């Protein structure tokens, strides 16, 4: 287990070093410093990767609002593991609990899939779409930008929505957060302001140290 953790950390360091020059190092360092001060519980390594993906996507014409959402699925569901940043102002706008898919795991997400009906979470970079009212109330369409990893999200109906099982009450009762069918579900109390902040063309970075994705993501390599 320790060897696997050390290997992942080494590969992440190599990846970040290789990408550093392509993402304007001075800008990246300043952003990491400013944002980490606002979000000390977000790993600096995850933040680096999220920003690398963001800037690579921005060069491809994505995101005009300078809003970045980071979800760190390596953290247990009992922790707030979703952050919404305003990159223009270097400000943390939201920090919230977020559910993972039913078949991804219990307290921790360990299994990820791009397959329909898998009931698993998908990793990678997403573009937010339009809002609508559906079975789960106010919801946000999400478009997966990474072929093989989250590209089926739209047809799988992987959306951001509110759910009553995303609450401290459920954590206390079950020992873990309630789970979705693969959607990043939020608390009903916070879902509307979060969706209104990130809707219509912002980027969402869903992370887990899965090396197959990290090695093949087109947004983590130039």
C-alpha positions in Angstrom: 0.0 0.0 0.0 2.8 2.4 1.0 4.7 1.6 -2.3 1.5 2.4 -4.3 1.1 5.8 -2.5 4.8 6.6 -3.1 4.6 5.6 -6.8 1.5 7.8 -7.3 3.1 10.7 -5.6 6.2 10.3 -7.7 4.2 10.1 -11.0 2.2 13.2 -10.0 5.3 15.1 -9.3 6.8 14.2 -12.7 3.5 15.1 -14.4 3.3 18.5 -12.7 6.9 19.2 -13.5 6.5 18.3 -17.2 3.3 20.4 -17.5 4.6 23.4 -15.5 6.3 25.2 -18.4 3.2 24.9 -20.6 0.9 26.6 -18.1 2.8 29.8 -17.4 4.7 29.0 -14.2 4.5 32.4 -12.6 0.7 32.6 -13.1 0.3 29.0 -11.8 2.4 29.5 -8.7 0.5 32.7 -7.8 -2.8 31.0 -8.3 -1.8 28.0 -6.3 -0.6 30.2 -3.4 -3.7 32.4 -3.4 -6.2 29.6 -3.7 -4.6 27.3 -1.2 -4.8 30.1 1.4 -8.5 30.1 0.8 -8.8 26.3 0.7 -6.2 24.8 3.0 -7.9 21.4 3.1 -7.5 20.9 -0.7 -4.3 19.1 -1.5 -1.8 21.4 -3.3 -1.0 18.6 -5.7 -4.7 18.2 -6.6 -5.0 22.0 -7.0 -2.0 22.1 -9.3 -3.5 19.4 -11.5 -6.9 21.1 -11.6 -5.3 24.4 -12.6 -3.2 22.7 -15.3 -6.3 21.1 -16.7 -8.1 24.4 -16.5 -5.5 26.5 -18.3 -5.1 23.8 -21.0 -8.9 23.8 -21.5 -9.0 27.6 -21.5 -6.5 27.7 -24.4 -8.9 25.4 -26.3 -11.6 28.0 -25.9 -13.4 26.6 -22.9 -14.7 28.8 -20.0 -15.2 32.6 -20.3 -16.2 33.1 -16.7 -13.0 32.1 -14.9 -14.9 29.8 -12.6 -13.3 26.4 -11.6 -15.0 23.7 -9.5 -12.7 21.0 -8.0 -14.0 17.7 -6.6 -11.4 15.6 -4.8 -12.8 12.0 -4.8 -9.7 10.8 -3.0 -11.2 12.3 0.2 -13.9 10.4 2.1 -17.5 11.5 1.5 -17.7 12.5 5.1 -15.6 15.6 4.3 -16.4 18.6 2.3 -14.6 17.8 -0.9 -16.0 20.2 -3.5 -14.6 23.7 -3.9 -15.8 26.4 -6.3 -13.2 29.1 -7.1 -13.6 32.4 -8.8 -10.1 32.5 -10.5 -10.5 36.2 -11.5 -10.8 37.2 -7.9 -8.8 34.3 -6.4 -11.8 33.7 -4.1 -13.3 30.5 -2.8 -17.1 30.9 -3.3 -18.3 27.5 -2.1 -16.9 24.5 -0.1 -19.4 21.6 0.2 -20.2 18.0 0.7 -20.7 16.0 -2.6 -21.9 12.5 -3.2 -20.3 9.9 -5.4 -21.9 7.0 -7.3 -23.5 4.0 -5.5 -21.1 1.5 -7.1 -18.0 3.6 -6.6 -17.7 2.8 -2.9 -19.1 3.6 0.5 -17.1 6.1 2.6 -14.5 6.4 -0.1 -14.9 6.2 -3.9 -12.6 3.6 -5.3 -14.2 2.6 -8.6 -14.9 4.8 -11.6 -16.6 4.2 -14.9 -17.7 5.9 -18.2 -20.2 3.1 -18.9 -24.0 3.6 -18.9 -25.9 2.0 -16.0 -22.6 1.5 -14.1 -23.9 3.8 -11.2 -20.3 4.8 -10.8 -18.7 8.3 -10.8 -16.6 9.4 -13.8 -13.3 11.3 -13.5 -11.9 14.1 -15.5 -12.8 17.6 -16.8 -16.4 18.6 -17.4 -18.0 21.6 -19.1 -21.2 22.7 -17.4 -24.3 23.1 -19.5 -27.8 24.4 -19.0 -30.1 24.1 -16.0 -33.5 22.4 -15.8 -36.1 21.1 -13.3 -36.3 17.3 -13.2 -36.9 14.4 -10.9 -34.3 15.8 -8.5 -35.5 19.4 -8.7 -33.1 22.1 -9.9 -30.3 20.4 -11.8 -27.4 21.1 -14.1 -26.3 19.3 -17.2 -22.7 18.3 -17.4 -20.7 17.5 -20.6 -17.7 15.2 -20.2 -14.7 16.4 -22.2 -12.4 13.3 -21.7 -13.0 10.4 -24.2 -13.0 7.1 -22.4 -13.3 8.6 -18.9 -16.3 10.9 -18.8 -17.4 11.4 -22.4 -20.7 9.5 -21.8 -21.7 11.7 -18.9 -24.4 13.6 -20.9 -26.1 10.5 -22.2 -25.7 8.8 -18.8 -27.6 11.8 -17.3 -24.8 12.6 -15.0 -25.9 15.9 -13.6 -25.4 18.1 -10.6 -28.5 18.1 -8.4 -29.7 18.3 -4.9 -30.4 15.3 -2.7 -31.7 14.9 0.9 -29.0 12.1 1.5 -26.3 14.7 1.2 -26.3 15.9 4.8 -24.6 15.6 8.1 -27.7 13.7 9.3 -27.0 10.9 6.8 -23.3 10.8 7.7 -24.3 10.4 11.4 -26.9 7.7 10.7 -24.9 5.6 8.1 -21.2 6.5 8.8 -20.9 7.8 5.2 -22.7 10.2 2.9 -25.6 8.9 0.9 -24.7 7.9 -2.7 -26.0 8.8 -6.1 -26.3 7.0 -9.4 -23.1 8.6 -10.6 -24.0 12.2 -10.2 -22.1 14.8 -8.1 -25.1 15.4 -5.8 -25.1 18.3 -3.3 -27.1 19.3 -0.3 -30.5 20.7 -1.2 -29.7 23.8 0.9 -26.7 24.8 -1.3 -27.4 23.3 -4.7 -29.2 26.3 -6.2 -26.6 28.9 -5.5 -23.8 26.6 -6.5 -25.5 25.7 -9.8 -26.3 29.3 -10.5 -22.6 30.1 -10.0 -21.1 27.4 -12.3 -23.8 26.9 -15.0 -23.4 27.6 -18.7 -19.9 26.9 -19.7 -17.6 26.7 -16.6 -15.2 23.8 -15.8 -15.5 21.1 -13.2 -12.4 19.0 -12.4 -13.2 15.6 -10.8 -10.0 14.0 -9.4 -8.8 10.7 -8.1 -5.2 9.4 -8.3 -6.1 6.9 -11.0 -2.9 6.7 -13.1 -4.7 5.5 -16.3 -6.7 8.7 -16.4 -3.8 10.9 -15.3 -1.5 9.5 -17.9 -4.0 9.8 -20.7 -5.9 12.9 -20.0 -5.6 15.4 -22.8 -6.0 18.3 -20.4 -3.1 17.2 -18.2 -0.7 16.9 -21.1 0.1 19.3 -23.9 
